[in-house]
């Protein structure tokens, strides 16, 4: 039962009060920020519920994700947690992909996606106030509370409908088995083993039973061998000495089957559903020959790589003789007790129990069986995961990566922890906070015992040692709990080699796994907040500068094949697996966090670039109930088609994509810590409620389809309004208040300040003219990408080689290249050039696109007039036209012509251009007509 909601989450719905006592939630919105705003931050964010998105590009994209969140059954996410705890899963089907046992690396990352989903739900609730998101959040929190409680105890019987009555279910992923006492075989020289089973999975070599010491001396009955049929074997000399019986057909899934094995007088027989399917007349080994065995298991193998049996057991009987075929047949229609053979005289388990963790033996020998976990029990009561603690244990001695064995367990722990903290922020449900605190207590209990050298080795291992943004989350918990152990835990993740190098501004990123390391630095900023240690903040700032712009693609993304290459190599890294979406998500978080400490406009310039391009463009423009439809990689190769259903599904990037799409408004506005200034970082339709000042700010715009925005103030008071002037902004940036121009210089890459005592109804208009420009790959200036204001424009073309385009032919005096393109009627921000359509990167389509093109300006052309002269180039690739237009903007045509003349003279003097051709160039410029 969920606890009652706190008063600050409930209010009476006034509109419905007269009809019914209905209540609805009031969003707290604390999930918008990593933590409550901290005093050390000189600029502080607003929570998501304080910034309401208006109609526009962001609201449209968010709606698609909200539809997914509303419709997805969270019990599917909980399936892997419940299974791990041995709880009933209610028939829910795990999502699969990275969240399923059959997914990549055996599902070793399962559980991470639930954390992402919790964060999405918390953010969706904060942004909309819709009850459905809270209901789903509380369902998950309640279930995880039950899971942790179950993990704290020995396994409990999970009863299900059996062949004759009640049966014991072994849910796949529970790692549970039944341990029988040592005397079960009784040293018999002849034997019958009989079991009713209902397999639910077709994994090979899952044992129905396995009695033995190790992988040398044993007997087993497997539901499926390598050929998919049942197999019985007995040996005293390992696999090579097995005496076996193989079935002829696979056992059906989700249906009861009866298996029996008899051994007597050198003959072994395997029966399936009463029919003898295999006979071995040379089976000389018997239980007596095996001697005393250490283990007698139902459902578990002595070969550690074999899976645990998934399915259900009804009766299991052992007789000290070989039953006759007729007696085996009799067992098909009734319980053994009601047939001629009667119950097994060595052991007899009916599996009628519905509670507890043991099974009674009805043979009269009192051999009570016990339900166990293959991995024992958690090392601490705070442990919570969707898989055993074994990955965490393995990592402590691991020296090399192998994600089929250990796949970033602390990364998964981070996602769950973060989701729980966000759930607590949204609901005030103390159970979520208790789960989060327990997880950190458990992690501290493990990690605090390890030598520093072990920790440094662990965190340096590719993938296996990845821990995501766990430091940030642990610091956020510490801010709530105040427990010294929690802050100490955060510092146990220090990767000193990385921190020290970045603090010294030494670039060691070449060859590193990008998304393994980016969130480390957000955590370092939070450690600086908590400790005041300058090296943490310095390292984070320097790291940011190593990525932006030197490892950044035009859309704001970074990484190739998940890794970084040498600084400054852009063209040389472009491939089909560039720009992992998680990297953009984490770079945005870091940029935002750094801005709280240092209000450098470069952080918000980057934020706009990555948000409006890669992040928006990573979400497909359609809804889907099953998948969030978010990219993993965004290939930047020519003709690349985005894949919105990457890998096997439920990937890290789909998880961060769900989060990104429900927090678009988190950085539109910030406030100075003392309340003296309001930062407008992004031009986005939205309404800010600044409760402390009694002020609202409503921003109306269709940006980036509109080149400007109008802000209207509600309430009043004195504060500075700081409007971001993007680094790409031109001379046309203009601000008016109530129709009057505000004097001052709007420097690109800065904030324009309007300081006044505001009155309700004051209207601020920001005009922000776009211009078309190119950005060149650092290592190949001829490879370029196109921007119109903040929007990256991509060519839609199925060609798989770089397309050549020229842009100077109709360039305007301002340097704006837009006149060389033709707008597409009825399609904002769409243009054509040489028959190819250019469209905004943010449009989530499946069109083949070219994010980069090859710049080709073979002729000197001004204002559409060809000078009849080839465009010469220097040894470094810089052309005559490049050098001329580098002087833009030009205040007049005369200024441009002067630039042409001086540049031509220099090129003639350098013997790069003949005087005759130079005169033609100047003459053409004099005669041409130019756009502004």
N, C-alpha and C positions, 0 to 999 in steps of 0.2 A: 504494500500500500504506500503510495506516495505521501510525503508529509504535507501538511497544509502550507499554502503559499504565504510568503511573508507579506505584511501589509503594504510594503512599498511596491509589490508587484500586482496588487489588486486595486481596482477602483470600480465603483458601481457604474454600470453602463446607463447613463442618464436617459438616453434616448429610449431605452427598453424598460426602465424601472417601473413604469406604470403598468407594464404588461406582465413581466416576470422578473424575479430577482436574479437576473443574469449578471455575471461578473466577467470582466476582460482584463487582460494583463496590461500593465504599463511598462514599456521597455526600459530597462536600465541603460542598455547600450554600452556597458563597460567592456563588452567583448570587442569593442572597436579598437581598443588600445591594449598593448601587451600588459599593462598594469594601469592602475589609477595614475593620473598625472603626478610626476614626482617633483618635489621642491627643487631638485638640482637642475631640472630642465628649465632653461631660460625661455623657451617657447613650449607651449603645451597643446595637445590635441583636444578636439571635441570628441565626445563619444558618438557612436553611430546613430543613436536615437535623437541626438541634437542636430543632426544634419539630414534633412529629408531630401531625397532625390526628386527632382522634377522630371517631367516628360522629356525624353531625349535619348541620345545614343546609349548612355549608361543604364538608364531605366529599362530600355528595351532589352539590352543584354542581360541585365539582372533578372528580368521577368522569366527568361528562358531557364535560368538556373533555379529560380524559385519554384517553377512548375516541376522541375525534376525533384527538388527537395520535398515538395508536398506529396508527390506520388510514390516515392520510394519507400518500401517496407523496411523499416530499420531492424526488424527481426532477422532479416537476411544478414545484416552486418554482425548481429549478435550471435549468429549461429556458431562461429568459430570460437568465441569466448565461452559460450555455454558448453560446447563440445569439449573444450579443454578442461572444463571443470566437471565434466561428467553429468551435466544437467540436460534435461529434456530440451530439444531444439524446436519442438512444435512443428516439425515437418518443414521448417524453413530451409531454403537452399542458399548456401553461401554464395556471395557474388561471383566467385571464381577469379581467374587472373591472379594477381598478387595476393588476393584475399582467400584463395582456395588451396587445399592440399595438393591439387593437381596442377597448380599454376607454376610459374617460373620459380626455380629453386625450391620446389616442394612447398611453396607457400610460406617460406621462412620469414616473410615480412608481414604476415597476416595480423590484423589488429590495427595497423597504421591508418587504414582508410576510415575506420570508425572514429578515430580522433579527428581526422579532417572533417568528417561529416558532422560531428558534434560542434566544431567551430563554425561550420557553415550554418547550422541550425541556430546557434546563438546569435550570429551576425544577421541572419535573415529575420529573426525575431526582433532584434534591436532596430533594424531598418524598417520593419513593417508593422510590428505589434501583433502579428497574426498568431492566434492560439495554437494552430496546428504545429508550429515550430517548437513551441514550448512542450506540447504534449509528446512529441517525438523525443525531445531532449530528456524529459523525465522518464520516458520508457527506457532509454539507454542507461541513464544513471541508476535506475532501480535494478535493471538487469545486471549491470556491472557490480553493484553492491552484492547481489546474490551470488555472482560468480566468485568474487573475492572470498565471501564467507564459505562457499563450498571448497575452495582451494585451501582454506585454513584447516580443513578436516580430512580425515581419511575418506576415500570414495564411498558413496552411498549407492545402494541398489537403485537402478532405474527400471521399473517394471513396465512391461508392455504385453500386448496380447500374444499368447503363445500358441503352440500347436494344440495343446490340450487344456490350457488354462492361462496362467500367468507365466511370462518368460522374463529373462534378464536381458536388457538391451545394452549393447556396447557401442556407443555412438562413435562414429569415425572422428578421429581427432582427439579422443579422450585419453588415449595412451593408458587405458585401463585393461586389466586382465584379472583372471581368477587364479589364486594360489591354493593348491591342494596340499594336504599334509603329506609327509614323506612316505607314509605307509600305504599309499593308495594302491600301488601295484602288488603289494603283499609278496613279492618275490615269486610270483606265480610262474609255473612252467607252461601253462596254457592260459589263454585270456580272450575275452571279448570286450571291445571298447565300442560304446554305442552313444551317439549324440544326435539330437535334433537341433539343426542350425538354420538360421535365415540370413544369409550373407546380404549386405547392402552395398558392397563395393567389390569390384573385380580385380583388386590388387593381387599380384602374384605372390605366392609363398606366405600369405597370412596363415597362421597356424590355428587350427581348431583346438589342437592340443600339442604340447611339446614337453616331454618328460626327459630330463637329462642332467648332465653335469656342466657341459660346455658344448663346443662344436665337434667333439670327438665321440662322446658316448651319449646316445639319446635314442628316443623313438618319437616320431611326430606324425600327425595327420594334418596335411595342408589342404585348404579349400581349393587352391589352384596352384599347380606347378608352373613351370615355364611354358608349358603347352596349354595352360588354362584349364586343366582337369584336376580332380582330386588326386592326392598322392599320400600314401602311407609309407614310412621307411623306418628301419631300425638299424643301428650300427654301433659298433664298439671301436671303430677306427676312422671316424670322420666321414665326410661326404663320399669319398672314394670307395668306402666299404659298405655303403648302404645296401640293404636288402629291401626291395621296394615293391609296391603295388600301385599301379597307375589306373585311374579311371578312364572312361572312354568319351565322356562329354562333360561340359562345364556345368557346375551347379547354377541353377537359375538365381538371379538376384531378386530380393524382396519376396521370396517364396520359401516355405519350409521344405527342407530336405532332411532325410534320415541317412546317416552314414554309420556303418559298422565295420569293424575289423576283427577277424578271428585268427588266432594262431594256435596251432596244436599239431604235434607230431610232424614237424617240419613243413607244414603247409600253412600259408597265410592266404586269407581271402578278404577282398574288399567288396562291401555291399553298398549300393546307393539306392535308396528308396525300396529296399527289400530284394533287389536284384544283384546277384553276384556279377560284378563287372571286371574283376581281375583276380587271378589265383597264381600264387607262387609256391611251387612244390619243393623249392630249395631254400625255404626260409628257416634257417637253423637257429637264428637268434630269437630269444624269448625275453620277457622281463627278468626272468631269473638270471639270464646271462649278463644282463646289464649291471646287476648288483645294486648296491645302494646308490640312489641318485639324489642329487642336491635339490633339484627343482622339479616341480610338477605343475605345469601352467596350462590353463585354458586361455587361448587367445594371444599368447606371447611366444616368440621364437627365441632360441638361443643365438641365432644370427642377428646381430644388432641392426643390420640394414633392412631386415624384413619388417613389413608393417604389422601393426597390431590388428587382430581380426576385428572387422567392423560388421556388426549385425546383432543377432540375438541368439541366445541359448535357451532351449527348453530342457528336456531331460538329458542328463549325462549319467550313464551307468557303466560299471566295470564288473565283469564276472570272472571268476577264476577257472573258467572252462570255455571251450569254443562252443557257442550256441549253434544249433543246427539251422539249416536254411529255413525250415518251417518255423522255428522259433524267431528267427530274424523277421520273417514275413509277419508273424503275429504282432511284432512291435510296431508295425505300420499303422495300425488302427486304434491303438489304445495305449495308455500309460503302461510302463513295464509292470507296475504293481498289479495291473488287471489282466496280465497275460500269463501264460504257463511258465515262462522263465522267472517271473517275479522281479523284484528289484535286484540290482546288482549286489552280489554278496561282498564285493570288495569296496565299492563306493556307489552311492546313488543320490543324485542331486536333482530335485524337481524344479528348482529355481522359481518357487512360488512366492518367495519373499518380496515384499513391496517397500520395506523400510530397512534401515541398518546397512551394514557393510559385510555381512557374512551369509553363507548359505549352509543350511542344515544337511547333514548326511543321513539318509534313511536306511543305510545298509545295516545298521546296528553296530557299526564300528566307531561311530562318533567322530568321523573325520570332517570336522567343520571346515569349510572353505572360506577364504577371505578375498575380498575385492581389493586390488592394489593398483598403484600407478607405476609405470615402468621407471619413472624418474623420481619416485619417492614423494617428497613434499617440499613446498617452498622453504627457502632458508629464513624467511621473515614473513610475519603475517600481513605485511603491506603489499606483498607481491601481487601484481595484476597483469595478466597478459593473455593472449589468445593461443599461446603455445607454452610448452614447459620451460622451466628455468635453465634448461640445458644449454641454450645458445649463449646465455650470459656466462655460464661456467666455462664453456669451451673457449670463449674469447680471452679469458684470463691467462690461458697458456698458449694461445695461438700466436704464431709468428708470421703467417702468410695468409693472404685472403683466399677464401673459398666460400662463396655465397650459398653453395648447396649445403654447406654445414652451418655457417654462421653468416647471417645477412643483417647487418646493422641493427642489432637488438636494441641498442640505446636510442637509435633513431625512431624505432617503433614506439619505444617507451615515451619518447618526447611527444609524438603525435597524440598518444592517449592522454598524457599529462596535460598538454596544451588544450585538448578538447574538454577535459574535465574542468580546468580553470575557467575556460570560456563558458561552460555550462553553469558553473557556479556564478559567474558574473551575470548571466542572463536570468537565473532563477532564484538565487540565494539559497539553493538547496544544499544544506550542510553536508549531505552525503557525498556530493561531488567534491567538495573541499576535503572531506575526510579521505576519500579515495586518492585524491592528488597528494595529500600529505603523507598517506601511507606508502604510496609509490616512492616518494623521495626518502622516507625513512628506510625503506627496503634497499634502495640504491646506495644510500650512505652506509648501511650496514655491510654491504658487499665491498664497495670501493674504498672505504676508509681503512680497510684491513690490508690493502694491497700496497706494495712498495711503489714509490714514485716512478722508478724505472719501468715497472710493469705497466703502469698507467700510460706513460709516454709511448711505450711500444704499442699498446692497444689502440690508442687514438691515432696513431700514425699508420695503421693498416688500412689499405684501400677497401672501401665498402664494408667489410666486416666491422671495422672500428668506427664507422660513421655514426655520429650522434645528433646530427641536425641542429635544431635550435634549442636543445635541452637546457643550456645554460640560461638563456633568456627566460624560459618557463620556470626553472627552479628559482631564479631571482624574483620572479613575479610571485611565486608561492612564498618565498621568504618575506616579501613585503607584507603578505597577509598573515603569516604564521609568527614571524619574529624569532623563529627557532634558529639558534646559532648553527645547528647541524645542517640546516638547509643552505645557508650561505657557504658553509664549509664544503658541502656537496658540490655546489656550483663551481668552486675553485678546483675541485678534483678533476675537472675536465680540461684544465689548462693544457694546451699542446705547446709547450715552451718553445720548441724549435720554430714554429710558425709565428708565435706571438713576438718573440725576440727579434726575428728577422724583419717582420713588418714594422715593429716599433723603431727599428733602426733604418727603416725605409729601404731595406734590401729585398729586391724582388726575387722570390723563390717559387713563383706560381707555375712556372713552366713544368708541365707534366703532372700537375696535381688534378685530382678529381674536383671539378668546379663546385658542384652543389654540396659536396661533402664539407667544403670549407667556407662558403659564403656565410651561412647562418652562424658559424662560430663567432664571427665578428659582431653580429648583433648582440650575441651573448656577452661579448667583451665590453660593449658599451654599457650593458646593464650591470656588469661587474664593476665598471668604473662608477656607475651611479651608486652602487652599494658600498664600495670600498674607498673610492677616491684615488685609486692607483692610476697614475697618468699613463703608464705604459699600455693599459688596456685601450684607452680612448685613442692614444696616438697610433697604436697598431691598426685600429679600425679605420681611422682617417687615411692613413698611408695605404692600406689595402684597397680602399675604395678608389684611390687615385691610380692604383696599378691595373684596375679593371676598366675604369672610365677615363679616357676613351680608348686606351691602348689595346684592350681586348674586347671591345664592344662593337657589335654590328649596328647598322643604322637603326634597326627597330628597337634597340635597347638591350637586346639579348647578348648572351655570352656563352662560351664553351663550344667545342666541336667534339662530337662523340663522347660528350660528358666531361671532357678534359680541357685544360688550358694549354696553349702552346706559348711560344716566345712572345714577349711584348711587341706590339706593333705589327703582328702578322694577322691580317684580316683576310685579304684575298687568298692567301695561301692556306687558309683553314676552312674555306667555304665548302660545304658538302651537304649530303642529304640528312645528316644528323647534327646540324648546328643548332644553337640557341635553344637549349633545354628550357622548357617553360618554367620549371622550378627555380632556375637561376634568376630569371627576371623577377619572379615573386620575391625571392629573398634579397635581391639587390634593391628592390623597392622598400622593403622593410628596413634595410640598413640605411638607405638614403634618408628615409623619414626619421629614423632614430638619431642620425648624425645632425640633422637639421635642428633637433630639439636642443642641441648643445652649441651649434655654430650655424647661424642663419646665413650660410653661403647660398646664394641663389642657384649655384651649380647643382645642388642636391635636388631642388625642385624642378630644374630644367631636365635633369635625368628622369625624375619621376614622371613628368609629363610625357617624355619621349617613350619610355617603356610602357607606361599605362595605356596611352592612346594608340600604341602600335602593337607591340608583341602581346601584351596581356589581353587587350580587347580582341585582337586578331586570333588569339589562341582558342577562343570560344566560337564554335560553329553557330551559325544563325538559325538554329532550329532547336526545338525542345525534344527531349527523349525521356521516357519514363525509366529506362533501364540504365542509361549512361549519361554522364554530364557533357559528353562531346567536347573534349578539350584535348589539344595537342600535347604530345610529349616533346618531340623535337619539332623544330620548324626548319625544314631544309631550305637553304637559300640558293641552291643550285638552279640553273635555268630550267623553267618548265615544271618546277616542283609543285606537287599537289599535297596540300595539308592532310594529315591523317588525324581525324578527331576521335578515332577509336583505337588508340595505340596499343601495341604489344598485345597482351592478353586481357587488358582491362584492369581497373582499380589500381592504377599506377600512382606514383608520388605526384606526378604532374596533373593528373586528373583531380587528385586531392587538393593540391594548392589552387588549381583552377576553380574548384568549387568555392574555396575561400575568397579568392580574388573577386569573383563575380558577385559576392554578397557584401563587399566592403568598398565599393568604388568611391564612396563619399568620405573615406577616412582621412584624406589629406587635402580636401578642398579648402578648409579654413583651419588656421591655428590661431592661438591667442598668446600674447606676451604674458609671462608668468604673473606680472603685477597688474594685468588687466588694462594696460595703457595702450595696447595696439592690437589690431586684428589683421592677420595675414590672409590675403586671398591668393592662394597658391595656384589654383586651377580654375579655369573658366568653365563652369558646369552648371546646368540648371539645378537649383537646390535652394532650400530654405534653412538657414541657420537659426537656432534658438539659443541665444547667449543669455542664459538665465541669470547669471551673476550680475550682468549689466542691465537686465531688463530690456534687452535689445533683440530684435530679429533682423536678419538680412536675407532678402529674397533675391536670388540671382535668376534672371530670365534671359535665356540664350539658347540658340541651337548650335552652339560651338561644338565641333569645329566646322560645321556647315555654315555657320554664321561667323563673321570676322569681328567679333566683339561681344560685349555682354552688358546688361543693364542690372544694376543692383539698387534695391529699394530698402531703405532703413525703416524699421518699425521701432517705436519707443524712442529713446534719446539718451544723450550723454556725451561726455568728452572722451575721445580716443582717436588714435591714428589709424587710418585705413591704409594698409600697405598692399599695393597691387603689384603682382609680379609682372615684370617686363621680360618676356622670354628672350633668350640669347639670340634667337633668330629674328626678333622684331626689327622692323625698319623704322624709318623716320616718321611714319604715319601714326605711331602710337599716340593716342590723345585721350585725355580724361576730362570730362565735364561733370559739374555738380549742379543739378537743377538748371541745366542748359548753359552754364557758364564755364568756360575753359579754365582749368586749373593750371596756373603757371608752373613751370619747372621743366627740368630736362629728364626725359625718359631714356635712360641708358640701357641698352640691351644687356640682359643678364644682371638685372638689379630689381629692386622694388621701388615703385613710385609711391610716395607718401602723401596722403591727403589728411591734414590734421585740422580738426574742427570740433565744435560742440554740435553733435548731430541732433536733428529733430525728426520726429516721425514723419514719414513721407519724403524725406530727402532722397533724391535719385542721382545715382552715379552712373554715368555712361563711359564705358571703356571701348574705344575704337582700336582695333588691332589688325591692321591690314596684313594679309598674307602675301608672300611672294614665293615664286618657284625658285628653288635653289638645288644644288647638288651637294652631296657629301662624298668625298673620295676615300677609297680604301687606302689605309696608311702605307701599305706596301706595294700598291699598284694604282697610281692616280688615275689611270685610264678606266678603272673599274669603279663605277659610281652608282649611287642610289639617289632617288629623287624625293624631295620634300616640298610640300606646299603648306607653309606655316608649320604646325606641329605634325602634320599628317604625312606619313610615308606613302608614296604612290608606287604601286607595282604594276608592271606590264602583264597583261593577261594574254599569254601566247603559249602554245604547246611545244614550241621549239625547245630543244635541249642544249643549245649552245647560246652563249651570250649574244643578245641582240645589239647591233650598233645603232646609236642614235646621236644626232647632232642637235644642239639646243641654242646656239648663238644666232641662228638665222634671223630671228625677230626679237631678240632680246631688247628690253626697254632700257631707258636711260638710268633707271634705278638699279639696273642689274637684274631685274626680275626676268626670269626666263619663260614666264607663263605665256606671253604672246606667241611663242613658237608652237604651242599646243592649241588644240581646238576643243572647247568644252562640249560635253555630250548633253544635249537637251533633256531636261527632266531627271537627270541623274547627278545630284550635287557631288562635287569633287571628282567626277569622272571626266577624263580628257582623252583625246586621241592624238597620236603622233605617228606619222608614216603608216597609217592604217592599223596601228595597234592601240587597243584601249588601255589606259592607265586608270587604276581604281585604288581607293584607300586600302591600305593593308588591313585595317581593322575590320573589314567586311569578312565575315567567317564563311567563305564559300569553298567549294572544291574545284575552283578553276585553277588550271596550271598558271603559275605566276613566275615573274622574274623580279626579284627584289633588287638585283644589281644588273647593270647593263654596261656595255662597252662604249665609252664615249668616242665618237668619231666625227671630227670636224675637218674633212678633207679640203674644203674650199673656204676662202674668205668671203663671208656674206654679211652684209649689214642691212637691216630693215627689209629683208627679203630680196635684196639686190646682190647678185653674184659679181664680185670684182674681177672674175676671170683669173684669179691667182690662187695657186695651191697654198694651203695653210702650213707654213714651215714650222719645224719643231726644233727645240734645243736637244742636246744629248740626254737630258733628264726627262724628256717627254713633254715639257712645257711648250705649248704652241704660241704663235703670235697672238691669236685671238685670246688665249688664256691670259696673256700678259696685259693685253688691252683691257679686257673686262675685269681684271683684278682691281682696276681703279674705280669701279662703280661703288656707290651711286654717283651719277653725274648730274650737276644742277641744271645743265642745259645741253643742247646739242653741241654748242660751241666747245664746251668743256670736254665732251667726248671726242670731238674732232682733234682738239689739242692733244689729248691723250694718244689718239691714233698716230698723229704726226710724230710726237716724241718717241713713241715706241718703235715706229717704222724706222726713224733715223738711227736708233740704237741698233736695230737688227741689220740695217744696211751697213753700218760701221763694223758690225761683227761678222760681215760677209755671210749672214744667214738669209739675206734677201737682196735681190737686185734693186737698183734704184728705180728702174722702169716699173717693176712690179710694186715697189713701195709707193710710187706715185699713183698707181691704179687703186691701191688700197685706200690712200688718203682721199682721192677723188670720189670713190664710191661712198665713203663715210660722209663726205660733204653733201652728196646728192641724195642720200637715203633719208627716209622718213622713219622716225623712231617713236615707239610707244613711250609713255611716261616712265 
